Amino acid sequence: MDERRRQSVTVSAKTVDEAIAAAERELGVPRDRLDITVITEGSRGFLGMRAENARILAMVVGGAPTAPPPVAPAQRPVHEGADVAGAPVGVAAEEEGEFVAEEEYADEEGEEEPAEPGVRAEQRQETARIAQDILETLLRQMDLRARVSIRTIGNPIVLDVETENGGLLIGRHGDTLGALQYIVNVLVGKRTRRWTKVVVDVERWRERREETLRALALRQAERVRQQRRPIALDPMPANERRIIHLALQGHRDVDTHSEGEEPNRRLIITPKR
């Protein structure tokens, strides 16, 4: 890729400071000319296991100050789902798809989000076009040939990506897609100076994953009903737990709740008393 066009880079290192230093070397500019977005601060893990590198997006900026960051909910950075040894009796070892490691925009057990109040359709359309442009630029910088279209302009705005490299873009457990979506949301917020939720999908992979999770929820609920004992699902991010909570909301025979800490938090399906 022509270095004159290289205006941003995503870097992974043991710490945020090391990642920033690597970005300075990669882009050939000092720290004060970089706009840094921390995707994940990383973690040292436990006794060196499950350690996670810090990851940042560094963008070259000119002399003018950048816009302030978007006013976003206090959410965690991108995390990857992970299996945990010693799971409770009755753990459902489902392997019917990967989870999406994405930011948690909504409460885990909350209702669907209403449309943004006071936002005109023209404004949502303009925000969607901005998000589309940002995503297309990021994909070009990743050297991925892809077509980006706007599926919906409601809340959330949904962008569809068509590419021959779908598996590469989704990544293991959806971590690449989740990180890309996180970056798009941050950059859209900086460009528009307001917070708007943007979902990035690859050939409707998220829809298929949601259908898989709903089917999983109903199947495991039936097991709980028959066996009359709780079942703990594998660790998954809050957005996926939320899908299962909603799928079983109001179920006649089972209840749901979550236990544990991120990124190993599990959803538990229990029989009603």
Order of alpha helices (4+ residues) and beta strands (2+ residues): beta-alpha-beta-beta-alpha-beta-beta-alpha-alpha-beta-alpha-beta-alpha-beta-beta
